[in-house]
Amino acid sequence: MKDASDFIEMVIPAQAEYVGVVRLTSSGVANRIGFSYDEIEDIKVAVSEACTNAVNHAYNKEENGKITVGYGIYEDRLEIMVVDRGKSFDFADIRKKVGPFNGDLSVEKMSEGGLGLFLIETLMDKVEISGESGVIVLMTKYIRKDEVEPGADKISAFESR
């Protein structure tokens, strides 16, 4: 698999008032690489949920916790990693350690955090999670290019019959 062509990393305090900073950054990055308005909104909600889970569940009140958010920018997708132990990380190395989200529980049986993960999985194309040394949530959203075959002109082809 091709490495990210660009990588952006930010570290924020694990406090609710900084989740908006991550939302704005996510919106800017997604807009820059060509996602539609609706896709950008989905990305913002998913990243907010992952960060909010980290704010609410990763640290006790005495800890000055950090959340690290990494953006791997590829030609065909955006991968966003939210790590609740706040350490700088090797994106490619951590990426190998995460596994798919298991959404087998019914919505009624999920805890608040589980419902957030369910929402993330619904909004993103792929979600992988690791509980090794904190929680790592890797979310992938693919860029949908025009679904018409390049060079295809359906009107002209239809008229020539």
NORZI-V811346 format. One record per pair of residues at least 6 apart in sequence whose C-alpha atoms are under 8 Angstrom apart, sorted by the first residue. I is the first residue (numbers start at 0). J is the second residue. Records with the same first field share a line. If there is no record, write none. Layout:
I: J ; J
//
This chain:
2: 73 ; 91
3: 71 ; 72 ; 73
4: 71 ; 72 ; 73 ; 74
5: 71 ; 72 ; 73
6: 69 ; 70 ; 71 ; 72
7: 69 ; 70 ; 71
8: 67 ; 68 ; 69 ; 70
9: 67 ; 68 ; 69
10: 65 ; 66 ; 67 ; 68 ; 85
11: 17 ; 65 ; 66 ; 67 ; 85
12: 63 ; 64 ; 65 ; 66
13: 53 ; 54 ; 58 ; 63 ; 64 ; 65 ; 66 ; 83
14: 54
15: 51 ; 54
18: 47 ; 50 ; 51
19: 47
21: 46 ; 47 ; 68
22: 43 ; 44 ; 46 ; 47
23: 43
25: 39 ; 42 ; 43 ; 46
26: 39 ; 40 ; 42 ; 43
29: 39 ; 42 ; 77
30: 36 ; 39
33: 142
34: 142 ; 143
41: 122 ; 123
42: 122 ; 123 ; 140
44: 119 ; 122
45: 118 ; 119 ; 122 ; 123
46: 79 ; 81 ; 119
48: 115 ; 116 ; 118 ; 119
49: 81 ; 115 ; 116 ; 119 ; 136
50: 66 ; 81
52: 112 ; 115
53: 66 ; 82 ; 83 ; 134
57: 64 ; 83 ; 84 ; 133 ; 134
58: 64
64: 83 ; 84 ; 85
65: 83 ; 84 ; 85 ; 86
66: 81 ; 82 ; 83 ; 84 ; 85 ; 86
67: 80 ; 81 ; 82 ; 83 ; 84 ; 85 ; 86 ; 87
68: 79 ; 80 ; 81 ; 82
69: 79 ; 80 ; 81 ; 90
70: 77 ; 78 ; 79 ; 80
71: 77 ; 78 ; 79 ; 90
72: 78
75: 141 ; 142 ; 143
76: 139 ; 140 ; 141 ; 142
77: 139 ; 140 ; 141 ; 142
78: 137 ; 138 ; 139 ; 140
79: 137 ; 138 ; 139
80: 135 ; 136 ; 137 ; 138
81: 135 ; 136 ; 137
82: 133 ; 134 ; 135 ; 136
83: 133 ; 134 ; 135
84: 132 ; 133 ; 134
94: 137
96: 129
97: 127 ; 128 ; 129 ; 135 ; 136 ; 137
98: 127 ; 128 ; 129
99: 125 ; 126 ; 127 ; 128
100: 120 ; 126 ; 127 ; 128
102: 117
106: 114 ; 117
119: 126 ; 138
120: 126
123: 138 ; 139 ; 140
124: 138 ; 139 ; 140 ; 141
125: 138 ; 139 ; 140
126: 136 ; 137 ; 138 ; 139
127: 136 ; 137 ; 138
128: 134 ; 135 ; 136 ; 137
129: 135 ; 136
//
